[in-house]
């Protein structure tokens, strides 16, 4: 196809749409599924060659995401998972099956790592940092030792847009964290929490 071919132009625009709305990947018509699958296979093969990444079956990984997994900071991505554009992922990360990571999320595994359970949903602009600086006034912050305890997000957890999660936090299965919340403490199974810092609202029924 020529560069001015309207079908080619449409395909490039369709790729942009998928980068930011990757759930549409699984609804593509057969004629679009062919080129989209080839596009994803080629990019995922490149990513696994360049970084210490394992990618499951039938995933969508936006080429506009930034994924870094040097040796010792492996990233594992389960089946049927998507990672949208403008995300930054730095291992170690273990991402389950059917996980949604929407655009502009940041996940940094520190030394201890981040685990996302199956069917976890991260809305846009979620930030999870599995490390923290010391705060002793005797030294500048940048010279303080860095700790890493890790973050665990359970199965079927929903983090609303602009949620932050602090190092050392565990969010158990089926919990929900409201938009613009900062999670600093353990969240029990089926709890709905919100606020800064996030506080218990009610249980899911």
MARSEGU-484487 format. One record per atom (N, C-alpha, C, O): residue number from 1; residue in one letter; atom name; y, x, z. Coordinates in steps of 0.05 Angstrom, whole numbers, plus 5000, padded with zeros to 4 digits. Each point is the difference from the previous one (the first is absolute). Last residue first. Layout:
BEGIN
NUM,A,CA,Y,X,Z
...
//
This chain:
BEGIN
205,X,N,4885,4586,5970
205,X,CA,4980,4979,5005
205,X,C,4982,4998,4976
205,X,O,4982,4983,5000
204,X,N,5082,5099,5047
204,X,CA,4993,4985,4976
204,X,C,4979,4979,5007
204,X,O,4983,5006,5017
203,X,N,5086,5028,5059
203,X,CA,4975,5007,4986
203,X,C,4997,4984,4975
203,X,O,5009,4977,4998
202,X,N,5088,5054,5046
202,X,CA,4978,4981,5005
202,X,C,4975,5011,4986
202,X,O,5001,5021,4987
201,X,N,5079,5033,5034
201,X,CA,5011,4973,4994
201,X,C,4979,4979,5007
201,X,O,5005,4982,5016
200,X,N,5016,5128,5013
200,X,CA,4981,4979,4995
200,X,C,5015,4973,4996
200,X,O,5018,4993,5016
199,X,N,5032,5100,4960
199,X,CA,4990,4986,5023
199,X,C,4982,4977,4992
199,X,O,5003,4989,4978
198,X,N,5050,5110,4982
198,X,CA,4984,4975,4995
198,X,C,4988,4989,5026
198,X,O,4989,5015,5016
197,X,N,5104,5042,4988
197,X,CA,4972,5004,4993
197,X,C,4985,4974,4997
197,X,O,5008,4980,5011
196,X,N,5044,4999,4950
196,X,CA,5003,5029,5003
196,X,C,5008,5005,5029
196,X,O,5023,4997,5008
195,X,N,4921,4918,4933
195,X,CA,5023,5010,5014
195,X,C,5000,5030,5001
195,X,O,4982,5013,4991
194,X,N,4929,4918,5005
194,X,CA,5024,5004,4984
194,X,C,5022,5011,5017
194,X,O,5000,4997,5025
193,X,N,4885,4968,4965
193,X,CA,5021,5013,5015
193,X,C,5024,5004,4982
193,X,O,4998,5000,4975
192,X,N,4900,4947,5038
192,X,CA,5024,5001,4984
192,X,C,5022,5012,5016
192,X,O,5006,4990,5022
191,X,N,4880,5017,4987
191,X,CA,5027,4996,5010
191,X,C,5020,5000,4978
191,X,O,4997,5013,4980
190,X,N,4905,5003,5015
190,X,CA,5010,4973,4995
190,X,C,5028,4995,5011
190,X,O,5009,4977,4999
189,X,N,4943,5108,5040
189,X,CA,4989,4983,4979
189,X,C,5013,4973,4999
189,X,O,5002,4987,5021
188,X,N,5057,5089,5026
188,X,CA,4972,4990,5002
188,X,C,4993,4983,4976
188,X,O,5017,4991,4985
187,X,N,5052,5094,5027
187,X,CA,5000,4972,4993
187,X,C,4972,4990,5000
187,X,O,4983,5010,4985
186,X,N,5076,5080,5059
186,X,CA,4975,4988,4991
186,X,C,5005,4970,4994
186,X,O,5013,4986,5016
185,X,N,5076,5072,4982
185,X,CA,4977,4997,5018
185,X,C,4977,4986,4987
185,X,O,5003,4988,4978
184,X,N,5082,5028,4979
184,X,CA,4998,5024,5017
184,X,C,4977,5000,5019
184,X,O,4994,5020,5013
183,X,N,5054,4934,4892
183,X,CA,4976,4998,5017
183,X,C,4998,5026,5016
183,X,O,4995,5021,4988
182,X,N,5085,4919,4961
182,X,CA,4992,5028,5006
182,X,C,4978,4999,5020
182,X,O,5004,4991,5023
181,X,N,5041,4936,4897
181,X,CA,4991,5007,5027
181,X,C,4993,5029,5002
181,X,O,4994,5013,4980
180,X,N,5035,4927,4942
180,X,CA,5020,5016,5014
180,X,C,4992,5007,5028
180,X,O,5018,5005,5017
179,X,N,4924,4917,4946
179,X,CA,5018,5016,4984
179,X,C,5021,5014,5018
179,X,O,5009,4989,5020
178,X,N,4897,4983,5026
178,X,CA,5022,4988,4985
178,X,C,5018,5020,4987
178,X,O,5001,5023,5007
177,X,N,4891,4981,5015
177,X,CA,5025,5011,5010
177,X,C,5023,4990,4983
177,X,O,5000,5003,4975
176,X,N,4890,4970,5052
176,X,CA,5023,4998,4982
176,X,C,5024,5012,5013
176,X,O,5006,4994,5024
175,X,N,4876,5010,4984
175,X,CA,5027,4998,5011
175,X,C,5021,4998,4978
175,X,O,4995,5007,4977
174,X,N,4905,5005,5016
174,X,CA,5012,4973,4997
174,X,C,5027,4997,5013
174,X,O,5010,4978,5002
173,X,N,4933,5106,5032
173,X,CA,4994,4982,4978
173,X,C,5015,4974,5002
173,X,O,5005,4989,5021
172,X,N,5041,5093,5030
172,X,CA,4973,4991,4997
172,X,C,4997,4978,4978
172,X,O,5020,4990,4990
171,X,N,5043,5099,5030
171,X,CA,5005,4971,4995
171,X,C,4972,4989,4993
171,X,O,4989,5007,4979
170,X,N,5053,5086,5073
170,X,CA,4978,4986,4988
170,X,C,5007,4971,4997
170,X,O,5009,4987,5019
169,X,N,5047,5115,4995
169,X,CA,4997,4971,5002
169,X,C,4975,4991,4987
169,X,O,4991,5011,4979
168,X,N,5049,5081,5025
168,X,CA,4984,4992,5023
168,X,C,4994,4971,5003
168,X,O,4987,4992,5019
167,X,N,5100,5039,4925
167,X,CA,4976,5015,5005
167,X,C,4986,4991,5025
167,X,O,5013,4993,5020
166,X,N,5049,4935,4932
166,X,CA,5002,5026,5013
166,X,C,4973,5013,5003
166,X,O,4980,4987,5001
165,X,N,5065,4939,4927
165,X,CA,4978,5004,5019
165,X,C,5001,5028,5010
165,X,O,5001,5019,4985
164,X,N,5065,4900,4960
164,X,CA,4995,5028,5007
164,X,C,4977,5001,5021
164,X,O,4998,4982,5017
163,X,N,5041,4944,4902
163,X,CA,4987,5005,5026
163,X,C,4996,5030,5003
163,X,O,4992,5014,4982
162,X,N,5046,4931,4941
162,X,CA,5016,5017,5017
162,X,C,4989,5004,5028
162,X,O,5015,5003,5019
161,X,N,4941,4916,4932
161,X,CA,5018,5019,4987
161,X,C,5016,5015,5021
161,X,O,5009,4989,5020
160,X,N,4898,4973,5016
160,X,CA,5022,4990,4984
160,X,C,5018,5022,4989
160,X,O,4997,5023,5007
159,X,N,4897,4978,5019
159,X,CA,5025,5012,5008
159,X,C,5022,4990,4982
159,X,O,4999,5005,4976
158,X,N,4895,4964,5051
158,X,CA,5023,4997,4982
158,X,C,5024,5012,5014
158,X,O,5009,4991,5021
157,X,N,4875,5015,4983
157,X,CA,5026,5002,5014
157,X,C,5022,4997,4979
157,X,O,4998,5011,4978
156,X,N,4901,4992,5014
156,X,CA,5015,4975,4997
156,X,C,5025,5000,5016
156,X,O,5008,4979,5011
155,X,N,4932,5096,5023
155,X,CA,4994,4983,4978
155,X,C,5018,4975,4999
155,X,O,5006,4989,5021
154,X,N,5033,5097,5031
154,X,CA,4974,4988,4997
154,X,C,4997,4983,4975
154,X,O,5017,5000,4982
153,X,N,5037,5093,5048
153,X,CA,5007,4973,4992
153,X,C,4974,4986,4993
153,X,O,4985,5009,4983
152,X,N,5050,5086,5071
152,X,CA,4978,4984,4990
152,X,C,5010,4971,4995
152,X,O,5010,4987,5018
151,X,N,5028,5124,4996
151,X,CA,5006,4971,4999
151,X,C,4976,4986,4989
151,X,O,4988,5008,4980
150,X,N,5037,5096,5070
150,X,CA,4988,4982,4980
150,X,C,5009,4971,5003
150,X,O,5009,4992,5022
149,X,N,5017,5095,5025
149,X,CA,4978,4985,5012
149,X,C,4986,4981,4981
149,X,O,4978,4991,5005
148,X,N,5091,5101,5001
148,X,CA,4989,4981,4982
148,X,C,4976,4987,5013
148,X,O,4980,5013,5005
147,X,N,5116,5056,5014
147,X,CA,4974,4989,5008
147,X,C,4991,4980,4979
147,X,O,5016,4990,4984
146,X,N,5055,5100,5022
146,X,CA,4994,4974,4988
146,X,C,4972,4991,5009
146,X,O,4981,5015,4998
145,X,N,5101,5056,5044
145,X,CA,4973,4996,4990
145,X,C,4996,4972,4990
145,X,O,5012,4981,5011
144,X,N,5086,5063,4983
144,X,CA,4981,4988,5020
144,X,C,4972,4999,4989
144,X,O,4997,4998,4975
143,X,N,5087,5029,4980
143,X,CA,4983,5022,5011
143,X,C,4980,4990,5020
143,X,O,4984,5015,5011
142,X,N,5081,4928,4946
142,X,CA,4983,5011,4978
142,X,C,4983,5023,5010
142,X,O,4980,5007,4987
141,X,N,5083,4949,5072
141,X,CA,4978,4983,4993
141,X,C,4981,5013,4980
141,X,O,4976,4999,5002
140,X,N,5080,5064,5063
140,X,CA,5006,4981,4979
140,X,C,4975,4984,4992
140,X,O,4977,5010,5002
139,X,N,5025,5028,5098
139,X,CA,4998,5010,4973
139,X,C,5009,4979,4980
139,X,O,4999,4976,5006
138,X,N,5004,5009,5088
138,X,CA,5001,5029,5001
138,X,C,4999,5012,4972
138,X,O,5008,5023,4996
137,X,N,4982,4882,5029
137,X,CA,5027,5009,4994
137,X,C,5003,5031,4999
137,X,O,5020,5010,4991
136,X,N,4892,4926,4986
136,X,CA,5011,5017,5021
136,X,C,5027,5010,4992
136,X,O,5003,5011,4978
135,X,N,4929,4931,4974
135,X,CA,5028,4994,5003
135,X,C,5013,5015,5023
135,X,O,5021,4992,5010
134,X,N,4889,5008,4911
134,X,CA,5009,5002,5028
134,X,C,5030,4995,5001
134,X,O,5014,5002,4980
133,X,N,4932,4953,4938
133,X,CA,5012,5025,5010
133,X,C,5004,4999,5030
133,X,O,5003,4978,5012
132,X,N,4921,4971,4921
132,X,CA,5025,4997,5015
132,X,C,5009,5027,5010
132,X,O,4984,5018,5005
131,X,N,4940,4922,4923
131,X,CA,5008,5024,5014
131,X,C,5026,4995,5014
131,X,O,5014,4980,4994
130,X,N,4940,4962,4939
130,X,CA,4980,5008,5021
130,X,C,5006,5027,5012
130,X,O,4983,5017,5003
129,X,N,5069,4897,4943
129,X,CA,5001,5029,5004
129,X,C,4982,5008,5023
129,X,O,5005,4993,5023
128,X,N,5025,4921,4905
128,X,CA,4981,5008,5020
128,X,C,5000,5031,5002
128,X,O,4993,5013,4980
127,X,N,5066,4898,4974
127,X,CA,5000,5029,5006
127,X,C,4981,5005,5023
127,X,O,5004,4990,5022
126,X,N,5024,4929,4896
126,X,CA,4987,5007,5026
126,X,C,4999,5030,5003
126,X,O,4995,5015,4980
125,X,N,5041,4931,4942
125,X,CA,5017,5016,5018
125,X,C,4987,5004,5028
125,X,O,5015,5004,5019
124,X,N,4945,4915,4924
124,X,CA,5017,5022,4991
124,X,C,5015,5013,5023
124,X,O,5008,4987,5019
123,X,N,4899,4969,5007
123,X,CA,5022,4991,4983
123,X,C,5019,5023,4994
123,X,O,4997,5022,5011
122,X,N,4897,4976,5015
122,X,CA,5025,5012,5007
122,X,C,5021,4991,4980
122,X,O,5000,5007,4977
121,X,N,4895,4964,5058
121,X,CA,5022,4994,4982
121,X,C,5026,5013,5010
121,X,O,5009,4993,5022
120,X,N,4873,5012,4988
120,X,CA,5027,5004,5012
120,X,C,5021,4996,4979
120,X,O,4996,5008,4977
119,X,N,4905,4991,5012
119,X,CA,5017,4976,4996
119,X,C,5027,5002,5015
119,X,O,5013,4980,5004
118,X,N,4915,5089,5030
118,X,CA,4997,4983,4977
118,X,C,5020,4976,5001
118,X,O,5004,4988,5021
117,X,N,5028,5095,5036
117,X,CA,4975,4985,4997
117,X,C,5000,4983,4975
117,X,O,5020,4996,4987
116,X,N,5030,5099,5037
116,X,CA,5006,4972,4993
116,X,C,4974,4986,4995
116,X,O,4985,5007,4982
115,X,N,5052,5090,5069
115,X,CA,4978,4984,4989
115,X,C,5010,4972,4996
115,X,O,5011,4987,5018
114,X,N,5030,5121,4995
114,X,CA,5004,4971,5001
114,X,C,4976,4987,4988
114,X,O,4990,5009,4979
113,X,N,5029,5096,5070
113,X,CA,4994,4981,4979
113,X,C,5007,4971,5005
113,X,O,5005,4992,5023
112,X,N,5005,5103,5021
112,X,CA,4978,4982,5010
112,X,C,4993,4979,4980
112,X,O,4977,4989,5000
111,X,N,5095,5076,4987
111,X,CA,4974,5014,5002
111,X,C,4977,4981,5005
111,X,O,4978,5004,4991
110,X,N,5104,4955,4959
110,X,CA,5002,5021,5019
110,X,C,4974,5017,5000
110,X,O,4989,5006,4979
109,X,N,5034,4916,4962
109,X,CA,4978,5002,5019
109,X,C,5002,5021,5022
109,X,O,4983,5001,5017
108,X,N,5084,4933,4922
108,X,CA,4996,5028,5004
108,X,C,4979,5003,5023
108,X,O,5006,4992,5022
107,X,N,5040,4930,4907
107,X,CA,4978,5005,5019
107,X,C,4996,5030,5001
107,X,O,4993,5013,4981
106,X,N,5080,4907,4977
106,X,CA,4996,5028,5007
106,X,C,4978,5002,5021
106,X,O,5002,4988,5021
105,X,N,5037,4936,4898
105,X,CA,4988,5006,5026
105,X,C,4997,5031,5003
105,X,O,4997,5014,4980
104,X,N,5039,4934,4941
104,X,CA,5017,5015,5018
104,X,C,4988,5003,5029
104,X,O,5015,5005,5019
103,X,N,4939,4920,4921
103,X,CA,5018,5021,4992
103,X,C,5017,5010,5023
103,X,O,5008,4986,5018
102,X,N,4895,4973,5005
102,X,CA,5021,4992,4982
102,X,C,5022,5022,4997
102,X,O,4999,5020,5014
101,X,N,4893,4969,5011
101,X,CA,5023,5017,5009
101,X,C,5022,4996,4979
101,X,O,4999,5010,4978
100,X,N,4900,4943,5052
100,X,CA,5025,4998,4984
100,X,C,5021,5017,5013
100,X,O,5008,4996,5023
99,X,N,4876,4996,4976
99,X,CA,5024,5006,5014
99,X,C,5024,4998,4981
99,X,O,4998,5009,4977
98,X,N,4900,4984,5013
98,X,CA,5018,4977,4997
98,X,C,5025,5002,5016
98,X,O,5011,4981,5011
97,X,N,4920,5087,5023
97,X,CA,4996,4983,4977
97,X,C,5021,4977,5000
97,X,O,5007,4989,5021
96,X,N,5017,5101,5035
96,X,CA,4976,4984,4996
96,X,C,5000,4985,4973
96,X,O,5015,5006,4982
95,X,N,5028,5091,5054
95,X,CA,5009,4974,4992
95,X,C,4976,4983,4992
95,X,O,4984,5009,4983
94,X,N,5049,5086,5070
94,X,CA,4976,4986,4992
94,X,C,5008,4971,4996
94,X,O,5007,4986,5019
93,X,N,5044,5118,4987
93,X,CA,5001,4971,5000
93,X,C,4973,4989,4992
93,X,O,4987,5011,4982
92,X,N,5072,5088,5047
92,X,CA,4975,4985,4995
92,X,C,5004,4970,5003
92,X,O,5012,4990,5019
91,X,N,5051,5044,4923
91,X,CA,4976,4999,5016
91,X,C,5002,5015,5026
91,X,O,5020,5014,5005
90,X,N,5055,4934,4935
90,X,CA,4992,5027,5006
90,X,C,4977,4999,5019
90,X,O,5002,4989,5022
89,X,N,5062,4945,4907
89,X,CA,4976,5002,5017
89,X,C,4994,5029,5003
89,X,O,4997,5015,4981
88,X,N,5085,4914,4982
88,X,CA,4993,5028,5006
88,X,C,4978,5001,5019
88,X,O,5002,4990,5023
87,X,N,5042,4934,4900
87,X,CA,4987,5006,5025
87,X,C,4998,5031,5003
87,X,O,4998,5014,4980
86,X,N,5035,4938,4941
86,X,CA,5019,5011,5019
86,X,C,4989,5003,5028
86,X,O,5015,5004,5019
85,X,N,4932,4928,4918
85,X,CA,5019,5021,4993
85,X,C,5017,5008,5024
85,X,O,5005,4985,5018
84,X,N,4898,4973,5003
84,X,CA,5022,4993,4982
84,X,C,5019,5024,4997
84,X,O,4996,5021,5012
83,X,N,4896,4960,5011
83,X,CA,5022,5015,5011
83,X,C,5023,4998,4979
83,X,O,4997,5009,4978
82,X,N,4900,4937,5047
82,X,CA,5023,5008,4983
82,X,C,5021,5015,5016
82,X,O,5004,4995,5024
81,X,N,4881,4978,4974
81,X,CA,5024,5005,5015
81,X,C,5023,5006,4980
81,X,O,4995,5011,4979
80,X,N,4904,4975,5011
80,X,CA,5018,4977,4996
80,X,C,5026,5002,5016
80,X,O,5010,4980,5009
79,X,N,4917,5088,5027
79,X,CA,4999,4983,4975
79,X,C,5021,4978,5001
79,X,O,5008,4991,5021
78,X,N,5013,5098,5038
78,X,CA,4977,4982,4995
78,X,C,5002,4983,4975
78,X,O,5020,5002,4986
77,X,N,5018,5099,5045
77,X,CA,5010,4974,4993
77,X,C,4976,4982,4992
77,X,O,4984,5008,4982
76,X,N,5047,5091,5071
76,X,CA,4978,4984,4989
76,X,C,5010,4972,4996
76,X,O,5011,4988,5019
75,X,N,5030,5119,4996
75,X,CA,5006,4971,4999
75,X,C,4976,4987,4987
75,X,O,4991,5007,4978
74,X,N,5029,5094,5078
74,X,CA,4987,4983,4979
74,X,C,5009,4971,5002
74,X,O,5006,4990,5022
73,X,N,5018,5106,5014
73,X,CA,5015,4975,5003
73,X,C,4990,4980,4980
73,X,O,5016,4989,4984
72,X,N,4949,5099,5019
72,X,CA,5002,4995,5029
72,X,C,5016,4974,5006
72,X,O,5001,4992,5023
71,X,N,5019,5052,4885
71,X,CA,4975,5005,5014
71,X,C,5004,4997,5030
71,X,O,5019,5012,5011
70,X,N,5051,4933,4934
70,X,CA,4990,5027,4998
70,X,C,4975,5004,5017
70,X,O,4993,4982,5015
69,X,N,5063,4936,4947
69,X,CA,4976,5004,5016
69,X,C,4989,5028,4996
69,X,O,4979,5004,4987
68,X,N,5103,4918,4983
68,X,CA,4996,5029,5006
68,X,C,4977,5003,5020
68,X,O,5000,4989,5022
67,X,N,5058,4938,4908
67,X,CA,4976,5003,5016
67,X,C,4993,5029,5003
67,X,O,4996,5014,4981
66,X,N,5081,4908,4984
66,X,CA,4998,5029,5006
66,X,C,4978,5005,5020
66,X,O,5002,4992,5023
65,X,N,5022,4927,4896
65,X,CA,4996,5007,5029
65,X,C,4998,5030,5002
65,X,O,4993,5014,4981
64,X,N,5013,4944,4934
64,X,CA,5026,5004,5013
64,X,C,4999,5004,5030
64,X,O,5020,5004,5013
63,X,N,4904,4974,4930
63,X,CA,5009,5028,4995
63,X,C,5027,5006,5011
63,X,O,5008,5023,5001
62,X,N,4924,4901,5040
62,X,CA,5023,5004,4983
62,X,C,5005,5029,4995
62,X,O,5001,5016,5019
61,X,N,4906,4934,5000
61,X,CA,5017,5020,5013
61,X,C,5024,5005,4981
61,X,O,4997,5010,4978
60,X,N,4914,4918,5039
60,X,CA,5024,5005,4985
60,X,C,5018,5019,5016
60,X,O,5007,4994,5023
59,X,N,4878,4983,4971
59,X,CA,5025,5003,5014
59,X,C,5024,5001,4981
59,X,O,4996,5006,4976
58,X,N,4900,4987,5017
58,X,CA,5018,4978,4993
58,X,C,5025,5001,5017
58,X,O,5009,4979,5010
57,X,N,4919,5083,5031
57,X,CA,4998,4985,4975
57,X,C,5022,4979,4998
57,X,O,5008,4988,5020
56,X,N,5009,5101,5041
56,X,CA,4977,4982,4996
56,X,C,5002,4986,4973
56,X,O,5015,5007,4982
55,X,N,5022,5093,5050
55,X,CA,5009,4973,4993
55,X,C,4976,4983,4993
55,X,O,4983,5007,4984
54,X,N,5050,5092,5068
54,X,CA,4978,4985,4990
54,X,C,5009,4971,4996
54,X,O,5013,4988,5017
53,X,N,5037,5117,4992
53,X,CA,5000,4970,5001
53,X,C,4974,4989,4989
53,X,O,4989,5009,4980
52,X,N,5069,5082,5031
52,X,CA,4974,4995,5014
52,X,C,4999,4970,5006
52,X,O,5004,4991,5022
51,X,N,5051,5050,4891
51,X,CA,5002,4997,5029
51,X,C,4972,4994,5012
51,X,O,4981,4994,4985
50,X,N,5031,5021,4920
50,X,CA,5022,5015,5011
50,X,C,5002,5000,5030
50,X,O,5010,5019,5012
49,X,N,4923,4932,4937
49,X,CA,4998,5028,4992
49,X,C,5021,5017,5014
49,X,O,4995,5023,5008
48,X,N,5005,4883,5002
48,X,CA,4977,5012,5014
48,X,C,4995,5029,4993
48,X,O,4989,5015,5016
47,X,N,5079,4937,4938
47,X,CA,5007,5002,5028
47,X,C,4977,5013,5016
47,X,O,5006,5017,5018
46,X,N,4980,4964,4890
46,X,CA,5019,5022,5004
46,X,C,5006,5004,5029
46,X,O,5001,5023,5010
45,X,N,4946,4904,4969
45,X,CA,4985,5025,4995
45,X,C,5019,5024,5004
45,X,O,4992,5020,5012
44,X,N,5047,4896,4991
44,X,CA,4985,5005,5024
44,X,C,4983,5025,4997
44,X,O,4996,5014,5020
43,X,N,5054,4957,4905
43,X,CA,5017,5009,5022
43,X,C,4984,5006,5025
43,X,O,5006,5021,5013
42,X,N,4948,4944,4913
42,X,CA,5011,5026,4993
42,X,C,5017,5011,5023
42,X,O,4998,5023,5007
41,X,N,4968,4889,5000
41,X,CA,4978,5020,5001
41,X,C,5010,5028,4995
41,X,O,4992,5019,5014
40,X,N,5069,4908,4977
40,X,CA,4993,5006,5028
40,X,C,4978,5021,5002
40,X,O,5001,5018,5017
39,X,N,5023,4953,4896
39,X,CA,5024,5012,5013
39,X,C,4993,5008,5029
39,X,O,5007,5022,5008
38,X,N,4929,4926,4946
38,X,CA,5001,5028,4990
38,X,C,5023,5016,5013
38,X,O,4996,5023,5008
37,X,N,5000,4886,5012
37,X,CA,4977,5014,5013
37,X,C,4999,5029,4991
37,X,O,4996,5018,5016
36,X,N,5067,4925,4943
36,X,CA,5008,5005,5028
36,X,C,4977,5015,5015
36,X,O,5006,5018,5015
35,X,N,4983,4953,4895
35,X,CA,5018,5023,5001
35,X,C,5007,5006,5029
35,X,O,5004,5024,5007
34,X,N,4938,4902,4981
34,X,CA,4989,5023,4987
34,X,C,5018,5025,5002
34,X,O,4992,5021,5009
33,X,N,5035,4891,5022
33,X,CA,4982,5014,5018
33,X,C,4989,5026,4988
33,X,O,4997,5020,5014
32,X,N,5055,4917,4936
32,X,CA,5016,5018,5016
32,X,C,4983,5017,5019
32,X,O,5006,5022,5006
31,X,N,4953,4912,4940
31,X,CA,5013,5018,4982
31,X,C,5018,5020,5014
31,X,O,5004,5023,4990
30,X,N,4950,4907,5061
30,X,CA,4982,5021,4989
30,X,C,5014,5020,4982
30,X,O,4994,5024,5001
29,X,N,5066,4929,5073
29,X,CA,4983,4989,4978
29,X,C,4984,5023,4988
29,X,O,5008,5023,5002
28,X,N,5028,4982,5101
28,X,CA,5007,5006,4972
28,X,C,4980,4986,4981
28,X,O,4976,4997,5006
27,X,N,5030,5007,5094
27,X,CA,5003,4974,4986
27,X,C,5006,5005,4970
27,X,O,5005,4980,4986
26,X,N,4986,5090,5082
26,X,CA,4975,4985,5000
26,X,C,5002,4973,4987
26,X,O,4980,4986,4998
25,X,N,5097,5071,5011
25,X,CA,4980,5015,4985
25,X,C,4973,4984,4998
25,X,O,4987,5002,4979
24,X,N,5091,4972,5074
24,X,CA,4997,4988,4973
24,X,C,4979,5014,4983
24,X,O,4991,4989,4981
23,X,N,5038,5042,5106
23,X,CA,4981,4979,5002
23,X,C,4995,4986,4973
23,X,O,4980,4987,4996
22,X,N,5088,5082,5019
22,X,CA,4973,5008,4990
22,X,C,4979,4979,5003
22,X,O,4978,5002,4988
21,X,N,5127,5013,5006
21,X,CA,4986,4976,5007
21,X,C,4970,5003,4993
21,X,O,4990,4986,4983
20,X,N,5072,5085,5001
20,X,CA,5013,4988,5023
20,X,C,4986,4974,5009
20,X,O,5006,4991,5022
19,X,N,4960,5060,4903
19,X,CA,5007,5020,5020
19,X,C,5012,4988,5026
19,X,O,4994,5009,5022
18,X,N,4988,4936,4901
18,X,CA,4976,5006,5016
18,X,C,5006,5021,5021
18,X,O,4989,4999,5022
17,X,N,5080,4981,4917
17,X,CA,4994,4976,5016
17,X,C,4976,5006,5019
17,X,O,5001,4993,5023
16,X,N,5020,5072,4913
16,X,CA,5019,4999,5021
16,X,C,4996,4977,5019
16,X,O,5002,5003,5024
15,X,N,4944,5001,4900
15,X,CA,4993,5022,5019
15,X,C,5020,5000,5023
15,X,O,4992,5003,5023
14,X,N,5028,4941,4906
14,X,CA,4977,4989,5016
14,X,C,4991,5020,5020
14,X,O,4993,4993,5023
13,X,N,5071,5033,4915
13,X,CA,5012,4983,5019
13,X,C,4979,4988,5018
13,X,O,5005,4996,5024
12,X,N,4965,5056,4905
12,X,CA,5014,5017,5020
12,X,C,5014,4983,5021
12,X,O,5000,5008,5023
11,X,N,4958,4946,4907
11,X,CA,4980,5013,5017
11,X,C,5013,5018,5020
11,X,O,4992,5000,5024
10,X,N,5061,4959,4910
10,X,CA,4991,4981,5020
10,X,C,4980,5012,5019
10,X,O,5001,4995,5024
9,X,N,5028,5056,4903
9,X,CA,5022,4997,5019
9,X,C,4992,4980,5023
9,X,O,5005,5005,5023
8,X,N,4935,5006,4906
8,X,CA,5001,5024,5016
8,X,C,5022,4998,5022
8,X,O,4995,5008,5023
7,X,N,4999,4923,4914
7,X,CA,4977,4999,5018
7,X,C,4999,5024,5018
7,X,O,4993,4998,5024
6,X,N,5073,4997,4907
6,X,CA,5006,4983,5023
6,X,C,4977,4997,5020
6,X,O,5004,4996,5024
5,X,N,5020,5090,4913
5,X,CA,4982,4977,5000
5,X,C,5005,4983,5024
5,X,O,4999,5010,5022
4,X,N,5041,5077,4954
4,X,CA,5016,4976,5000
4,X,C,4983,4974,4998
4,X,O,5011,4979,4997
3,X,N,4950,5109,5002
3,X,CA,5016,4999,5025
3,X,C,5017,4974,5001
3,X,O,5005,4991,5022
2,X,N,4902,5006,4924
2,X,CA,5025,5015,4998
2,X,C,5016,4996,5026
2,X,O,4996,4981,5015
1,X,N,4893,5017,4975
1,X,CA,5024,4983,5000
1,X,C,5025,5018,5000
1,X,O,5001,5021,5013
//
